[in-house]
Amino acid sequence: MPVVFSIIYYDKNSKEPVVIFGAGNLGATTVKLIKQDTAANMKVVALVDDNPDIDSKYFDGIPIYNPKNFKSIVDKFDVKKAIIAINNIDQERRNEFVDMCLDRNLQVLQVPIIDNWNDDDFKVSQLKEVKLEDLLNRQIILLDKDTVESVISNKVIMITGAAGSIGSELVRQLILFSPSKILMVDQAESPLVNLDLEIMETYNFNLAEPIICDVINDNRLREIFDANRPQIVFHAAAYKHVPIMESYPKEAISVNIEGTKKVADLANEFGCERFVMVSTDKAVNPTNVMGASKRIAEKYIQSLNNSSGCEYITTRFGNVLGSNGSVIPRFTNQIKDGGPVTVTHKDITRYFMTIPEASRLVIEAGSLGNGGEIMLFDMGDPVRILDMAEKMIRLSGLVPYKQIDIVFTGLRPGEKLTEELLTTDENSIPTHHPKIMKAEIEILDHNHIMELINDLISVIREEGDFELVKRMKEIVPEFRSNNSKFESLDNLKYISH
């Protein structure tokens, strides 16, 4: 299908010059409907297409250009916006075009995908801004439907942290595989109510039950397991924000370690078939309390697999785009407020994955695992946060450092510049899924790990923060604090081995 830029000529009658990328059916329909929409403040003045056969031709009186002439077209018509109107555009080509526009300070819009277009389907007001998530999206993950269905179908599924970003998407995805029931467990009342309404109204699924419960509440958890007998548990409940957990180690230990242990132990006691834990790349060679707490939880889950009939599987991946409290919503709000956009360090990088992609891989990994594994996801290349900030500002039609400033605030407590997916003593091996790898890990003695964790949990309310973190470092020897008050503990004289 040919690719075209359509430009809207600006005149003093308030018509704004706009470029449309795509000269196929969608591009042609977009041109027609823009002309018909009397409320549109636009006029198409040119089309641009990658197809050399239609270069210098016309569509409905509008000239068609090759993209190599894009700069001269923008200058000639004083274009300030561009519209992408191509179905199934290649991700790399989309990004190339967006970069062409951003280099010339153009705002980029895109036509929503509608299967069967007619004159009533589209209004100019429905054009969407291209978001950073659109540019970072990778190839759609297709689940192995037969494998997943064989594990999920007609089963009682429990999801802890169900109202969170990953937990709620797990609910949406698992509905497709006909579970007999989904137990949506979370302590956050309002988000859980909203999720329950969404599942009933949008998905017409009436077999999901919202359950208010804190994962450190022994008695309440036991009641849930006893009453519902879940067969598969997806454990996504956790505290995840690095700086705040650096200030509250007791809470990180309580929820991320003790809470995980309680849910995992009950899964064993009540004969669950599978337990899938959602972990993080911050557990790898951790530099903060949050990451260390997740690594300790990983160790416990691995060790429990060796003494249980339940299959315990850990999934480990990086940041998810658009999750609660993540960098993209924060940057978006800062840009709306006129800036500045705050970045901790000019060289800081992170791995990113979309929420649906991460959730699909959690389900796939949980279905293919045999127990005891740590499954790693292909996160692609790390992304520099400064580049993200600059691109988000440009996508908003503004100029970085001129209209929206960017300031560097310094690394926060516990942060490191780069993240990893493997510890220093781990290697990865492939699985049948090209985006899922398996970490080669040592076999852990369950009794030894349990004793260390029980000792840590037993003194949560008695010991101070430094003593608790010291104990964490004994369990995770590679835990080295960064930009934190706990760095003093890394001197060997403070740690007994």
N, C-alpha and C positions, 0 to 999 in steps of 0.2 A: 504494500500500500504506500503511495507516495506521501512524502512528508513536506508540509508547507507551513510557512509563516504567513499569517494573514495580518495585515496592518490596517489599523483604523486611522483615517486621516483626521487630524484635529483642525477645527476651524473656530471662528469666533461665535458660532452658534452653539457652543458648548460640546460639540462632538470631540471625543478624545481619541488620539491615535493609539491603536493597539495592534500588536503582532500576534498572529495565530500560527502555531507550529503544527502542520499537518494539512495536506491537500487531498487526502482521500475522502471517503464518504463522510466521516465525522467532521473533518475540516470544512467540507463544502456545506454540510448541513448547518454547522455553526455560523458560517458566513450568512447564509440565508436567514437564519433565525435572529441574528443580531440586527439585520436590516429590518426585520418585521417587528422587533420589539421596540415599540415607541418610547418605552421608558429607558431604553439603553442610551447611555451617554457616550456612545462609541460609533465609529465609522471605520469599516475595514478598507484599507488602502492598498494592501499588497499581500500576497501569499508567498511563502518560501518553502521549497521542497528539496529533499535530497535526490529526487529522481531527475537525472540530467535531461531526460526526454521531454520534460514539460517546462524546462527553463525558458524564460522569456515569452511564455504563452500567457493566456488570460483565462480567468474563470469569472463569469458574470461581470465582466468589465474590470476585474481586479487583476493587476499584473502578478505573475508568478516568478519568483527569483530563486536562484541557487543560494544556499546558506553562506557561500563564500562572499556574497555581496551584503551580508547582514549588516555590517557596520554602516555602509553607505545608505542602506534603507532606513536605518534608525536615525541617522543624521538628516536625511532628506525630509522625512515626515515628522521629525521631532517626537519619536515614539517613546512613551514612558512605561508602557505595559506590554506584555506578551502573553498569549494564550496557547497552551498545549492542547491540541485537539486531535490526538491519535490514539486509537485503540491498541492495546497490547504493545506499547512502545518499549523498546529495549532499554533496560535500566541504564546502561552505559551511555546510550545516545541521549536519553532524557537528561542525565547529569551534564553531558557536554553542552546541550542546548541551554540548560539553566545557567551554567557557568558563562556562556556567551552573553546571556542577558544580564547577569549580575556584574560582569566586567563593565557593562555600560549603564549600570545603575537602573535597570529596568525591573519593575515588579513582575513576577511571573504568576499567572493563573492557570488553572486547568479545568477542562470540561468534565463534569461527573459522568461516569460510565453508565449509560442506559442502553439496554439491549435493543429495543425497537423504538427508534426515534420517530416522532411526529411533531407537528407544530405546537402541540400542547405540552410536550415533555419538558421543554427547556425555557428558562428565563435567564437573562443575563445575571440576575441577582443570585443564581445558583452556582455561578463560577466560584471555584474554591482557590484559595491561595495555596501554592505549593509549599509544603512544610518540609522541615529538615528530615522528618521521618520518611517522607516519600523518596528522598535522595539516598538515604541509608538502607532502605529496604533491599533485601536480597531476594534471590529466587524463592518462590513460594515453596514451603515445606509440605510435601504430600505424605501423609501418614500411611503406613502399611496397614490398610484398613482391615484385612483379614486377621493379621496378628493382634492388632489392638482390640478388635471386636471379640476375638476369642478369649481375651483376658477380661474385658470390661462388661460385655453383654450379660444382662440378667444378674449382675453382681451389686451388692450394697457397697457404695463407695463413700468413704469419709474424706473430707478435705478440711484440714485445719488452716487457719488464716484465709478462709474462703472469701472474705470481703476485700482482701487486698488485690493488688494489681495482677499478680500471677495466679493467686487462688481463684479469683472470680473468672479469669479466662479459662482456667482448668475446668470450672463448672460448665462454661459455655461449650467448650470443646468436647467434654465427656458426654454431654447430652446426646451427641450425634451417634454414640455407640450403644445406645439403649440399655443403660444400667437400670436395675430394678428400683434403685433409690440412691439419691445423693444427699449425704449429711453435710450441710454447710456450717462448719463450726468456726465461730469467731467471737471475740469479746467486744468488738466495735458494733454497737447496736444499730446506729443509723445507716452506715454503709451496708450492713447485712440486710436490713429491711429493704433498702433500695435494690440490692441484688435479687432478693426474693421476688419483688414486684417485676423486675426486668425478666427474670426467668419465666414467670407465669404469663406475662403480657406479651413479650416479644417472641419468646420461644415456645409458648403454649405447652410448657413442660410442668406437670403437676406432681412430679415425684421427687422434688427437691425440698428438703426440710431445713429451715434456718434454725440453728441452735446456738444460743448464747453460752459461751464457756471460755474460761481462761485455761490455757494449757497447763498451768501449774496447779489447777484445782483437782486434786486426786479424786475426791468423792464424786464430783460432777462428771469427770471423764469416765470413771468406772460405770456410772449410771448409763452414760451414752453407749459405751461398748456393750454393756449387759443387755440393754433394751433393744439395740439395733444389730448387733453382731456384724459389724462391717467386715467385708472380705478383703478390701484393698484400701489402704490409707495413703493419701498424698499429704505429706506434712510440709506446709508452706508457712506456718506461723513462726514469726521471728521478729526480733528487733534488728533493724538493718542499717541504721544511720551511724556512720563511724564516729563523728565528733561527739555526739551526745552520749554514745555508749562509752566513750573514753572518760566521760564524767560520771557515768553510772555503771561501773563494772558489776555491781551486785545484781542489777536488773538484767544485764546481758547474760550473766551466769544463770540467773533464775529462769528466764524465758528460753534462751537459746540452748542451754545445756540441760537444766533440770526439766524444763517443759518437754524437750525432745525425748529425754529419757523416759518420762512418765508415759507419753503417748506410745513410744516404741515398746516399752515393757508390757503395756496393756494389749498392744497388737499381738505380742507373743503369747500372753496369757489367754487371750480369747481366740486364738487359732486363726489369725488373719493369714491370708495367702501371700500378700505382698505389702511392703511398706516402702514408699518412695519419698526420700527426703530431698527437699530443695535447698541446695547449698549455694556457695558463692565463690568467685575467684579470690575474694579477700581472705578466704581460709588458707590460701597458698602462701607459704612463707610469710605469715601474718605480721603486720606492723602495728596492729591496733587490737583493742579488746574485742570488738565485734568480730573481726576475722578469726581471732584465736578461739572465741567461744564457738564459732561454727566449725572450726577444725576439730575441737574436742568432741563436738556432737557427731561429726563424721566418724571419728575414731570409735565412738561408742556404737554407732550403727553398724560399722564394719565388723566389730568384734561380736556383736549380738547375733549376727548372721551365722556364726560358726556353732552356736549352741541352740538354735531355734529352727522350728519347722517352717517359719515364715521367711520369705525371701526379702532381705533388706538391701535396698539399692539407693545410692546417693547420686544426685545429678548436680553438676557444678558448672556454673556459667557466670558471665559478667553482668554488666548493667543492662537494664531493659529500658527502652525508649518510652518516655511518657509515664513511667511509674510514679506512684505518689511520692512527692518530695524530690524527684529527680531533677537533673540539670535543665532539661528542655522546658518543662513548665515554669521553672524559676526564671530562665532567660526570657521566655515569652512575656511573663508579667513585668519584668524589668524593662523590656522594650516598650510595652504598652504604657508604662509609667514615664517614658522619656529617658530612661537610663539613669545612672550608668549600669552597664552589664558587668557583673563581678566574676572574675576568673581567679582561681587561687594561685596559679603559676603558669607562666607562658609556655612551659614545656610539658605540662601534665597531659597524659593520654589515658583513655579508657576503652575497653571493649564494649560494644553495644549490640543489642539484638532487640527486635520488636517483641512486644508482649505476646502476640499470637504465635510467633515463631518459637519463642522460648517455651511456651506452654505445650505446643505440639511436640517439641523434642522431649520435654519432661514425660509426656504420655508415652511416646515411642520408646524412650529409654527404659521407662518403668515396665513396659510390656516385654521388651526383649531381654532384660537382665535376668540372670540366674541366681542373683543374690551375692552380696559381698563386694559388688563392684562400686567404683566411683566412675560415673559416666561423664565425659567431658564433651562440651559442644563446640563445634567449629564457629568461633566468634568473628571470623574474618580478620581484617587488619585493625589494629588499634587506631582510634580517632583522636586527634589533638583537640582538646576542649576549646582552645582559642580559635581554631579554624571553625568549629561549630558555632561559636558566638558570632564571629564575623559573618558567616553565611546566613545565620538566622536574621541578623540585622538587615542584610541585603535583601533577603527574601521578603522582608516587611516593607521594601521600597525605600529604605533609608541607607545612609552612608556611615559606615563605622568610623569612629574617632572624630567625625564632623557633626553629624546629627545625633548619633548615639555614641557616647564614650564607652570604652572598656577599661576597667581598672583592675589591677592585680592586688589581691588581698592577702596573699601568703598561704602556704599549706595549712590546713586545719589540723587539730590534734589527731594523730594516728594516720594521717594520709601519707601515701607514697606517690611518686611521680608515675610509675607504671605498674600494671597488674600482671599476674601470671596465672596460668591454668594448671601448672604442674609444680609440685614441691621439688626441692633439690634432689630428692632420692627417688623420684617417680619418672617413669617413661610411659608413653601412650602406645596402644595398639589399636588397629582399626576394628570396626564392627561391620555388620552388613549395611549399616546406614552411613552414607558418605559424610554426614555432618555430626556423627556421634562417634567418639573414641572412648576407649576404656583405659583408665590409668592402671599401670602395673604397680601394685601396692604390696607391702609386707602383710603377712598374716598376723593379726593382733590377738593377744591373749585376753579373752573376755574378762576373766576374773581380775587380772591386773588392772585393766582399764576401768572396770567397774569400781574397784577399790579406790583408785585415784579420784574418780569423779564423785563417789560417795563422800570421800573425805572433804573434797572441795565444797560440795553442796551442804554438808553438815555444819560448815562454819560461815555460811553466807551472812547470817545476821549477827555473828559474833565478832568477826575479824574486820579490820579496816581495809580500804581499797588496795593499799600497797601489798598487804599480806595475801589478799585474794589473787591479785595479778601475779605475784611471785609464784603462787601455786599453779596458776595457768601456764606460766613459763616452764615449770617443771614437767607438766604434761605435754607441752608442745615446745621442745627445745629450740626449734627454729623461730619461735616468736621473739622478734626484736622490735621494740617500740621505736616509733619515729615521730619526731616533733611532739613529744608527749612527756608528761611529768613522770611517766614510768620508765624512762630511758635509764635512770640510775640503777634499775634492777638488772640491767643487762651486764653489768660488771660481775664477773664470775664469783666474786667474793660474797655477793648477795644471794646466790642461788646454790642450794645444796643439791648434789646429784646422787 
